Structures are given as structure tokens and as C-alpha cells.
Amino acid sequence: MAKGGFPGGRMGGGMNMNMIKQAQKMQQEMLKMQEEVENKEFSASSGGGMVTVKVNGKREILSLEIDESAVIEAESAEDVEMISDAIIAAINEAMKKASDEMTQTMGKLTGGLNLGF
């Protein structure tokens, strides 16, 4: 038996090349899928529609809309705090949607292995 553990010595090299090609193909597919998710937009609302946030798959905020009536009707610091809380809730929900989409998309390709996406 050859030193590599395969009879004939060269068979292992051919198998390794095939595995390398498959890994490269998988990496290209992952990059393509990741780019597709990064270009998607995700939105979320909170406070009964008072606040709407839109983010992309890169988890960058694209827009933040606050219902004008909520600002006009704000009479106290508690009202401003409520608007702030609604903004945070909407951002967190939109970011979660983007993150979940990335995890789900990458999971399809990796067979459920958690690779940190």
C-alpha cells in the first residue's frame, strides 16, 4: 500500500481533486446565494404602523418612516420614549427577518450545518 493509504498511490489524488472542485462549486453557490439575500429588502412595522423600517440583507437600514400624527400628538417625554421604543422594535424585527432569511437560505445549501450566517 502506498504511503497515502490508498492502493496504487494516485487514486487518492484524483479523489481529492474531485472534492476540491465540489468545495469550490459549493463556495461559489454560497457566495451567489449570500449576494442575493444581501440585495433583498426586509421591512417591519411597530406601534400599530406608527413606525416602519426597511433594511437590506446586509442589515443596513434603508429607510425609517414615522407616522406624522404620532409626532404631532406627542405631548410628553413618555410619548417620545414610546416612539423611540417603536423605532427600536421595528429595526430589531426587520434585522431578524434579514438574519433569518440568510440562515434559511444558507441552510438549504449546507444541509443545515451552522456555518455562522
C-alpha positions as CSV (number, residue, x, y, z in Angstrom):
1,M,0.0,0.0,0.0
2,A,1.3,3.5,-0.8
3,K,2.1,6.0,1.9
4,G,-1.2,7.9,1.4
5,G,-3.2,4.9,2.5
6,F,-4.7,4.2,-1.0
7,P,-3.5,1.3,-3.1
8,G,-1.8,2.5,-6.2
9,G,-0.9,5.8,-4.7
10,R,-2.6,8.1,-7.3
11,M,-6.2,7.2,-6.6
12,G,-6.3,9.4,-3.5
13,G,-5.1,12.4,-5.5
14,G,-8.0,12.1,-8.0
15,M,-10.5,11.8,-5.2
16,N,-9.0,14.9,-3.5
17,M,-9.2,16.9,-6.7
18,N,-12.9,16.0,-7.1
19,M,-13.6,17.0,-3.5
20,I,-11.8,20.3,-4.0
21,K,-13.8,21.0,-7.2
22,Q,-17.0,20.2,-5.3
23,A,-16.0,22.5,-2.4
24,Q,-15.2,25.3,-4.9
25,K,-18.5,24.9,-6.6
26,M,-20.3,25.0,-3.2
27,Q,-18.4,28.1,-2.2
28,Q,-19.4,29.8,-5.5
29,E,-23.0,28.9,-4.9
30,M,-22.9,30.1,-1.3
31,L,-21.4,33.5,-2.4
32,K,-24.1,33.8,-5.1
33,M,-26.9,33.0,-2.6
34,Q,-25.4,35.3,0.0
35,E,-25.3,38.1,-2.5
36,E,-29.0,37.5,-3.5
37,V,-30.1,37.7,0.2
38,E,-27.9,40.8,0.8
39,N,-29.7,42.6,-2.1
40,K,-33.2,41.7,-0.8
41,E,-35.2,44.2,1.3
42,F,-37.0,43.4,4.5
43,S,-39.5,45.7,6.3
44,A,-41.2,45.7,9.7
45,S,-43.7,48.0,11.4
46,S,-44.4,48.6,15.1
47,G,-46.6,50.7,17.2
48,G,-49.7,49.9,15.1
49,G,-47.9,51.1,12.0
50,M,-46.6,54.2,13.6
51,V,-43.0,53.2,12.6
52,T,-41.9,51.3,9.5
53,V,-38.3,50.3,8.9
54,K,-36.7,48.8,5.8
55,V,-33.4,47.1,5.8
56,N,-31.4,45.0,3.3
57,G,-29.8,41.6,3.7
58,K,-26.6,43.3,4.7
59,R,-28.5,44.5,7.7
60,E,-28.2,48.2,6.7
61,I,-31.1,50.5,7.4
62,L,-32.5,51.7,4.1
63,S,-35.4,53.8,5.4
64,L,-37.2,54.8,8.5
65,E,-40.7,56.2,8.4
66,I,-42.5,57.7,11.4
67,D,-46.2,58.4,11.1
68,E,-46.5,62.2,11.2
69,S,-49.5,62.0,13.5
70,A,-47.5,60.2,16.2
71,V,-45.0,63.1,16.3
72,I,-47.7,65.8,16.3
73,E,-49.7,64.1,19.0
74,A,-46.6,63.5,21.2
75,E,-47.2,65.7,24.3
76,S,-44.7,64.4,26.8
77,A,-41.3,62.7,27.3
78,E,-43.3,59.4,27.7
79,D,-44.7,59.8,24.2
80,V,-41.2,60.4,22.8
81,E,-40.0,57.3,24.6
82,M,-42.8,55.3,23.2
83,I,-41.9,56.4,19.6
84,S,-38.2,55.5,20.4
85,D,-39.3,52.1,21.6
86,A,-41.4,51.6,18.4
87,I,-38.4,52.5,16.3
88,I,-36.1,50.1,18.1
89,A,-38.8,47.3,17.9
90,A,-39.2,47.8,14.1
91,I,-35.5,47.9,13.5
92,N,-34.9,44.7,15.5
93,E,-37.8,42.9,13.7
94,A,-36.5,43.9,10.3
95,M,-33.0,42.8,11.2
96,K,-34.3,39.5,12.5
97,K,-36.1,38.9,9.2
98,A,-32.9,39.6,7.2
99,S,-30.9,37.3,9.5
100,D,-33.5,34.5,9.4
101,E,-33.6,34.7,5.6
102,M,-29.8,34.4,5.4
103,T,-29.8,31.5,7.8
104,Q,-32.6,29.7,5.9
105,T,-31.0,30.3,2.5
106,M,-27.6,29.1,3.6
107,G,-29.1,26.1,5.4
108,K,-30.5,24.9,2.1
109,L,-27.1,24.7,0.7
110,T,-25.2,23.5,3.7
111,G,-27.7,20.9,4.7
112,G,-28.4,22.6,8.0
113,L,-24.8,22.9,9.1
114,N,-24.4,26.1,11.2
115,L,-21.6,28.0,9.5
116,G,-22.2,31.3,11.2
117,F,-24.6,33.0,8.8
